[in-house]
Amino acid sequence: MNVRRKRMSRRQLHELLSAPADLTLVIDENGPPPDVPLREQELQQHLATALSELRVEDRLLLKLRFEDGLTAREIATLLGWPTQFHVYRQLNALTGDLRHRLAARGIESSSP
């Protein structure tokens, strides 16, 4: 009986060692924590909600600057504002407002 158990244990050990390893289950200790994608998604949702609460004109300004990459001078010309400094002031006010809105939701950093 004892010999039989040893053979069975050896066979199980052999099967365990010869089976292909699922490397997706191995956590990279040097990489980001496994919950980062979920936290990134939550950050994006909070930002989208905060942006949706802004006036249409303010969302347009943010889009022109940060998505389209226009300069403050180009935006001022496009929107008919007197100078690029009006654009800078409004952008500073908007980004500050967004920071406050996100902080109210518990978001203190842009990193997940």
C-alpha positions in Angstrom: 0.0 0.0 0.0 2.8 2.4 0.9 4.5 1.8 -2.5 1.2 2.4 -4.3 0.8 5.8 -2.5 4.4 6.7 -3.5 3.7 5.9 -7.1 0.4 7.8 -7.0 2.2 10.8 -5.4 5.0 10.7 -8.0 2.5 10.5 -10.9 0.5 13.5 -9.5 3.8 15.4 -9.0 4.9 14.5 -12.6 1.5 15.6 -14.0 1.6 18.8 -12.0 5.1 19.7 -13.2 4.6 18.7 -16.8 1.4 20.6 -17.2 1.8 24.0 -19.0 1.9 26.9 -16.6 -0.7 29.6 -16.9 1.7 32.6 -16.8 -1.3 35.1 -16.7 -1.7 34.0 -13.1 1.8 35.1 -12.1 2.0 38.6 -10.7 4.9 40.7 -11.8 6.3 42.2 -8.6 8.0 45.0 -10.6 4.9 45.9 -12.6 1.8 47.8 -11.6 -0.6 46.3 -9.2 -3.3 44.1 -10.8 -6.1 46.6 -9.9 -4.6 49.4 -12.0 -6.9 48.9 -15.0 -10.0 49.1 -12.8 -8.8 52.2 -11.0 -7.9 53.8 -14.4 -11.4 53.1 -15.6 -12.9 54.6 -12.5 -10.8 57.7 -12.9 -12.0 58.1 -16.5 -15.6 57.8 -15.4 -15.2 60.4 -12.7 -13.5 62.8 -15.1 -16.2 62.2 -17.7 -18.9 63.0 -15.2 -17.1 66.1 -14.0 -16.6 67.3 -17.6 -20.3 66.7 -18.4 -21.3 69.1 -15.6 -19.4 72.0 -17.2 -21.0 74.5 -19.6 -20.8 73.6 -23.3 -18.6 76.6 -23.9 -16.1 75.4 -21.3 -16.0 71.9 -22.7 -15.3 73.4 -26.1 -12.4 75.4 -24.7 -10.9 72.3 -23.1 -11.4 70.3 -26.3 -9.7 72.9 -28.4 -6.7 73.1 -26.1 -6.2 69.6 -24.9 -7.7 67.4 -27.6 -7.1 69.5 -30.7 -3.8 70.9 -29.4 -4.6 74.5 -30.5 -2.5 77.3 -28.9 -4.1 79.9 -26.7 -3.6 82.5 -29.5 -5.4 80.3 -32.0 -8.2 79.6 -29.6 -8.6 83.3 -28.8 -8.8 84.1 -32.5 -11.3 81.3 -33.2 -13.6 82.2 -30.3 -13.3 85.9 -30.8 -11.6 86.6 -27.4 -9.5 89.8 -27.1 -6.2 88.1 -26.2 -4.6 84.7 -25.5 -4.5 85.7 -21.8 -8.2 85.5 -21.6 -7.8 81.9 -22.8 -5.2 81.2 -20.1 -7.3 82.7 -17.4 -10.3 80.6 -18.4 -8.3 77.4 -18.7 -6.8 78.0 -15.2 -10.2 78.6 -13.8 -11.6 75.5 -15.5 -8.8 73.2 -14.4 -9.1 74.4 -10.8 -12.9 73.8 -11.0 -12.3 70.3 -12.3 -9.8 69.6 -9.5 -12.4 70.7 -6.9 -15.1 68.5 -8.5 -12.8 65.5 -8.6 -11.6 66.1 -5.0 -15.3 66.1 -3.9 -15.5 62.6 -5.4 -12.4 61.5 -3.5 -10.0 61.8 -6.4 -6.8 63.5 -5.3 -4.3 62.4 -8.0 -4.3 61.7 -11.7 -2.5 58.4 -11.1 -4.6 55.3 -10.4 
